[in-house]
Amino acid sequence: MNQQINRFQKASSKTIKVGIGLLVFIVFSGTYGYHIIEGYSMLDSLYMTVITMSTVGFREIGETPLTPAGKVFTMALIFTSLGSLAYVGSNMARFVFDGELINYIKTYRVDKKIAKLKDHVIIVGYGRNGEQAAIELAGHGIDFVVVDKRDNVISRIRENPEFLYIKGDATHEELLEQAGVHKAKALIATTPNDADNVFVVLTARSMNPNLTIISRASEIESHMKLKRAGASNVVMPERIGGQRMAKLVIQPNVVEFLEHILMQTSKDVSIEEVSCDNMAQRFVGKSIAELKVQDVSGTNIVGIKVSDARYVFNPDPGMIISRNDKLFVIGSPPQIKKLRESLEE
């Protein structure tokens, strides 16, 4: 049960619990009062209390009418119980008609889905950057969970029934636990506050050492802090935006070409990473030319990340490939899929 449901239950049930507590107190007081004032047995006293509170109109027990003190006590009991019942009823009505019950049901269903996720992405913060990240991941069919502590943001996320979310502070371990940080493959920290991002990165890295963590940074000095905290990569949107505007002046066609490949929604062509981890034994020790990538799949290798984390752009056809390498290829999704299959055959 995630933190949002726990908070919801505490806030929504507090007044109801108070009302129920009042009713229990009134039943106890009424039973004891009739026992003392009228001398009824405890069972008869309880019976009198219940019919008085429910205002069903039954006569009092026995042939002897209530004493003046008993009548005053009964009137006080009626007014007190009606007030308590009205208090409980109004809060129950608010719980149902103000949408709190619907939100509770929605949140419960979302939690059930989150609990089943594996190899998903956690997005911390749903501002402009977080929303764009969510849209991009959704476009690629990648599961993700959005974490944000703002009520208005959660209400906006709820408008998209496909998005999974948790309301709360991601700097707390229990919330990241609820988001499935141990089963996630990546976390994206996009809050506008660099200090919050540092805490999120530090907490997530301590919980999952193998997690890929991408963090936003607003200040240059925050870059190294985030890297030391455990961020795999740090992105500075303002810096990237300035560089892109300058590049559009210097090399507009190159920028537009690359953005067409990387940002298009149709995905007719894309640049993707192809791992050599499961490469067939017959390809081990072979050169790029011997793989015959273009002939087999129609894709082109534009870069390689070799096992020592060194990047090679536009690699030489005679370069030898190992299982520790990563290939960066350009092609259509069917072509890239065919390349992966051919390397593993």
C-alpha positions as CSV (number, residue, x, y, z in Angstrom):
1,M,0.0,0.0,0.0
2,N,1.7,3.2,-1.1
3,Q,2.2,6.3,0.9
4,Q,-0.5,8.2,-0.9
5,I,-3.2,5.7,0.2
6,N,-1.9,5.8,3.8
7,R,-2.1,9.6,3.9
8,F,-5.5,9.5,2.2
9,Q,-6.8,7.0,4.7
10,K,-5.5,9.1,7.6
11,A,-7.0,12.4,6.3
12,S,-10.3,10.9,5.2
13,S,-11.0,8.6,8.1
14,K,-9.9,10.9,10.9
15,T,-13.2,12.7,11.2
16,I,-15.2,9.5,10.6
17,K,-13.2,7.8,13.4
18,V,-14.0,10.8,15.7
19,G,-17.7,10.5,14.9
20,I,-17.7,6.7,15.5
21,G,-15.9,7.3,18.8
22,L,-18.5,9.7,19.8
23,L,-21.3,7.2,19.0
24,V,-19.6,4.5,21.1
25,F,-19.1,7.0,23.9
26,I,-22.8,7.9,23.8
27,V,-23.9,4.3,23.8
28,F,-21.7,3.6,26.8
29,S,-22.9,6.8,28.6
30,G,-26.6,6.1,27.8
31,T,-26.4,2.5,29.0
32,Y,-24.7,3.5,32.2
33,G,-27.0,6.5,32.7
34,Y,-30.3,4.5,32.4
35,H,-28.8,1.9,34.7
36,I,-28.0,4.5,37.4
37,I,-31.1,6.8,37.0
38,E,-33.8,4.3,36.3
39,G,-32.3,1.2,37.8
40,Y,-32.6,-0.8,34.6
41,S,-30.5,-3.9,34.0
42,M,-27.5,-3.4,31.7
43,L,-29.3,-5.1,28.8
44,D,-32.4,-3.1,29.3
45,S,-30.3,0.1,29.6
46,L,-28.5,-0.7,26.4
47,Y,-31.9,-1.4,24.7
48,M,-33.3,2.0,25.9
49,T,-30.1,3.7,24.6
50,V,-30.4,2.1,21.2
51,I,-34.1,2.9,20.6
52,T,-33.6,6.4,21.9
53,M,-30.6,7.1,19.6
54,S,-32.4,5.6,16.6
55,T,-35.6,7.4,17.4
56,V,-37.7,4.4,16.4
57,G,-40.5,5.4,18.8
58,F,-40.8,2.3,21.0
59,R,-42.1,2.8,24.6
60,E,-39.8,2.7,27.5
61,I,-39.3,-0.6,29.4
62,G,-41.8,-1.7,32.0
63,E,-45.1,-0.2,33.2
64,T,-43.5,2.6,35.1
65,P,-42.9,5.8,33.1
66,L,-39.6,7.5,33.1
67,T,-38.7,9.6,36.1
68,P,-38.2,13.4,35.5
69,A,-34.5,12.8,35.6
70,G,-34.8,10.0,33.1
71,K,-36.8,12.2,30.7
72,V,-34.2,14.9,30.9
73,F,-31.5,12.4,30.3
74,T,-33.4,10.9,27.4
75,M,-33.8,14.3,25.7
76,A,-30.2,15.1,26.2
77,L,-29.3,11.7,24.7
78,I,-31.5,12.3,21.7
79,F,-30.0,15.6,20.9
80,T,-26.4,14.4,21.4
81,S,-26.9,11.2,19.3
82,L,-28.6,13.1,16.5
83,G,-25.7,15.5,16.4
84,S,-23.1,12.7,16.2
85,L,-25.1,10.8,13.6
86,A,-25.3,14.0,11.5
87,Y,-21.6,14.5,11.9
88,V,-20.8,11.0,10.7
89,G,-23.3,11.1,7.9
90,S,-22.2,14.4,6.5
91,N,-18.6,13.3,6.4
92,M,-19.5,10.0,4.8
93,A,-21.5,11.9,2.2
94,R,-18.5,14.2,1.5
95,F,-16.3,11.2,1.3
96,V,-18.5,9.8,-1.5
97,F,-19.8,12.9,-3.4
98,D,-16.6,15.1,-3.3
99,G,-14.7,12.5,-5.3
100,E,-12.5,11.2,-2.5
101,L,-13.9,7.7,-2.8
102,I,-13.3,7.7,-6.5
103,N,-9.7,9.0,-6.0
104,Y,-9.1,6.3,-3.4
105,I,-10.3,3.6,-5.8
106,K,-8.2,5.0,-8.6
107,T,-5.1,5.2,-6.4
108,Y,-5.7,1.6,-5.2
109,R,-5.8,0.3,-8.8
110,V,-2.7,2.3,-9.7
111,D,-0.8,0.8,-6.7
112,K,-1.7,-2.7,-7.8
113,K,-0.3,-2.0,-11.3
114,I,2.9,-0.4,-9.8
115,A,3.5,-3.5,-7.6
116,K,3.7,-5.6,-10.8
117,L,6.2,-3.5,-12.7
118,K,9.7,-4.6,-13.5
119,D,12.4,-2.9,-15.5
120,H,10.4,0.3,-15.5
121,V,11.5,4.0,-15.1
122,I,10.8,6.2,-12.2
123,I,10.2,9.9,-13.0
124,V,10.7,12.2,-10.1
125,G,8.9,15.6,-10.7
126,Y,6.3,16.3,-13.3
127,G,7.2,19.7,-14.5
128,R,7.9,20.6,-18.1
129,N,10.9,18.2,-18.3
130,G,9.2,15.4,-16.4
131,E,6.1,15.6,-18.5
132,Q,8.1,15.5,-21.7
133,A,10.1,12.5,-20.4
134,A,6.8,10.7,-19.6
135,I,5.4,11.4,-23.1
136,E,8.6,10.1,-24.8
137,L,8.7,6.9,-22.7
138,A,5.0,6.3,-23.3
139,G,5.7,6.7,-27.1
140,H,8.3,4.0,-26.9
141,G,6.0,1.7,-24.8
142,I,8.3,1.8,-21.7
143,D,6.6,1.5,-18.3
144,F,7.1,4.3,-15.9
145,V,5.9,5.7,-12.6
146,V,5.7,9.5,-11.9
147,V,6.4,10.7,-8.4
148,D,5.4,14.2,-7.3
149,K,4.3,15.7,-4.0
150,R,2.0,18.5,-5.4
151,D,-1.8,17.9,-5.3
152,N,-2.5,19.9,-8.4
153,V,0.1,17.9,-10.4
154,I,-1.3,14.6,-9.3
155,S,-4.8,15.8,-10.3
156,R,-3.4,16.6,-13.8
157,I,-1.6,13.2,-14.0
158,R,-4.9,11.4,-13.1
159,E,-6.4,12.9,-16.3
160,N,-4.4,10.3,-18.3
161,P,-5.6,6.9,-17.2
162,E,-2.5,5.2,-18.7
163,F,0.0,7.1,-16.4
164,L,1.0,5.5,-13.1
165,Y,1.8,7.9,-10.2
166,I,2.6,8.2,-6.5
167,K,2.0,11.3,-4.5
168,G,4.9,12.0,-2.0
169,D,8.4,13.1,-1.4
170,A,10.9,11.0,-3.4
171,T,13.8,11.9,-1.0
172,H,12.3,9.3,1.4
173,E,13.3,5.7,1.0
174,E,9.8,4.3,1.7
175,L,8.4,6.2,-1.3
176,L,11.1,5.0,-3.7
177,E,10.5,1.5,-2.3
178,Q,6.8,1.9,-3.2
179,A,7.8,3.0,-6.7
180,G,9.7,-0.2,-7.1
181,V,13.2,1.2,-7.2
182,H,14.8,-2.2,-6.6
183,K,13.1,-3.5,-9.7
184,A,13.4,-0.4,-11.9
185,K,16.0,0.0,-14.6
186,A,16.3,3.8,-14.5
187,L,15.3,6.9,-12.5
188,I,14.9,10.4,-14.0
189,A,15.1,13.3,-11.4
190,T,13.6,16.4,-13.0
191,T,12.7,18.6,-10.0
192,P,13.7,22.3,-10.4
193,N,15.6,22.2,-7.1
194,D,19.1,20.9,-7.4
195,A,19.3,20.0,-3.7
196,D,16.2,17.8,-4.0
197,N,17.7,16.1,-7.0
198,V,20.9,15.4,-5.1
199,F,19.0,13.8,-2.2
200,V,16.9,11.7,-4.7
201,V,20.0,10.5,-6.6
202,L,21.8,9.7,-3.3
203,T,18.9,7.8,-1.9
204,A,18.1,5.9,-5.1
205,R,21.8,5.0,-5.6
206,S,22.1,3.6,-2.1
207,M,19.0,1.5,-2.6
208,N,19.9,0.2,-6.1
209,P,23.6,0.3,-7.1
210,N,22.8,-1.0,-10.6
211,L,20.1,1.7,-11.4
212,T,20.7,4.1,-14.3
213,I,20.1,7.6,-12.9
214,I,19.5,10.7,-15.0
215,S,19.3,14.0,-13.2
216,R,18.5,17.5,-14.2
217,A,20.7,20.3,-12.9
218,S,20.0,24.1,-13.0
219,E,23.4,25.3,-11.8
220,I,26.8,24.4,-13.2
221,E,28.2,23.7,-9.7
222,S,25.5,21.1,-9.1
223,H,26.8,18.9,-11.9
224,M,29.7,17.5,-9.9
225,K,27.6,17.1,-6.8
226,L,25.1,15.0,-8.7
227,K,27.8,12.9,-10.2
228,R,29.3,12.3,-6.8
229,A,25.9,11.5,-5.4
230,G,25.6,8.7,-8.0
231,A,24.0,10.1,-11.1
232,S,24.9,8.3,-14.3
233,N,24.3,11.3,-16.4
234,V,23.4,15.0,-15.6
235,V,21.4,17.1,-18.0
236,M,21.3,20.9,-17.9
237,P,18.2,22.0,-20.0
238,E,19.2,25.7,-20.1
239,R,22.7,24.8,-21.4
240,I,21.4,22.4,-24.0
241,G,18.8,24.9,-25.1
242,G,21.5,27.5,-25.6
243,Q,23.7,25.1,-27.5
244,R,20.9,24.0,-29.8
245,M,20.0,27.6,-30.7
246,A,23.6,28.4,-31.5
247,K,23.8,25.2,-33.6
248,L,20.7,26.2,-35.5
249,V,22.5,29.3,-36.6
250,I,25.8,27.5,-37.4
251,Q,24.5,24.1,-38.8
252,P,20.7,24.3,-39.1
253,N,20.3,21.4,-41.5
254,V,22.5,19.1,-39.4
255,V,20.5,19.9,-36.3
256,E,17.2,19.4,-38.0
257,F,18.3,16.1,-39.5
258,L,19.5,14.7,-36.2
259,E,16.3,15.9,-34.5
260,H,14.2,14.3,-37.2
261,I,15.9,11.0,-36.4
262,L,15.9,11.2,-32.6
263,M,12.6,13.1,-32.0
264,Q,10.2,11.9,-34.7
265,T,7.0,10.2,-33.5
266,S,6.6,7.9,-36.6
267,K,9.8,6.0,-35.9
268,D,10.4,5.2,-39.6
269,V,14.1,5.4,-38.8
270,S,16.0,5.7,-35.6
271,I,19.4,5.3,-34.0
272,E,19.5,2.5,-31.5
273,E,22.0,0.6,-29.4
274,V,22.5,-3.1,-30.2
275,S,24.3,-5.0,-27.5
276,C,26.8,-7.8,-28.5
277,D,26.4,-9.6,-25.2
278,N,24.5,-12.5,-26.8
279,M,26.4,-12.5,-30.1
280,A,26.8,-15.9,-31.6
281,Q,30.1,-17.6,-31.3
282,R,30.8,-17.5,-35.0
283,F,30.9,-13.7,-34.9
284,V,33.4,-13.5,-32.0
285,G,36.7,-12.1,-33.2
286,K,35.2,-11.0,-36.6
287,S,35.5,-7.5,-38.1
288,I,32.7,-5.2,-38.9
289,A,33.1,-5.9,-42.6
290,E,32.7,-9.7,-41.9
291,L,29.4,-9.1,-40.1
292,K,27.9,-7.8,-43.4
293,V,25.4,-5.7,-41.4
294,Q,24.2,-3.7,-44.4
295,D,23.6,-6.8,-46.5
296,V,21.9,-8.9,-43.8
297,S,19.7,-6.2,-42.2
298,G,19.9,-3.0,-44.2
299,T,21.2,-1.1,-41.1
300,N,24.4,1.0,-40.9
301,I,26.8,1.0,-37.9
302,V,27.5,4.7,-37.1
303,G,29.4,4.2,-33.8
304,I,30.7,1.6,-31.3
305,K,31.1,1.7,-27.5
306,V,34.0,-0.7,-26.9
307,S,34.5,-2.7,-23.7
308,D,36.7,0.0,-22.1
309,A,33.9,2.6,-22.4
310,R,35.7,4.3,-25.3
311,Y,33.5,5.6,-28.1
312,V,34.4,5.1,-31.8
313,F,32.5,7.1,-34.3
314,N,32.2,5.9,-37.9
315,P,34.3,2.8,-37.1
316,D,36.7,1.3,-39.7
317,P,35.3,-1.8,-41.4
318,G,38.3,-3.8,-40.2
319,M,37.6,-3.1,-36.5
320,I,37.2,-6.3,-34.5
321,I,34.0,-6.8,-32.5
322,S,33.7,-8.4,-29.0
323,R,30.8,-9.4,-26.8
324,N,31.5,-6.5,-24.5
325,D,30.8,-3.9,-27.3
326,K,27.7,-1.9,-28.0
327,L,26.8,-1.0,-31.6
328,F,25.0,2.2,-32.5
329,V,23.1,1.5,-35.7
330,I,20.7,3.6,-37.9
331,G,17.8,2.0,-39.6
332,S,14.0,1.3,-39.3
333,P,12.7,-0.7,-36.4
334,P,12.2,-3.9,-38.5
335,Q,15.8,-3.6,-39.8
336,I,17.2,-3.2,-36.3
337,K,15.2,-6.1,-35.1
338,K,16.5,-8.2,-37.9
339,L,20.1,-7.2,-37.0
340,R,19.7,-8.3,-33.4
341,E,18.3,-11.6,-34.5
342,S,21.1,-12.2,-37.0
343,L,23.8,-11.5,-34.5
344,E,22.3,-14.1,-32.1
345,E,21.7,-16.8,-34.6
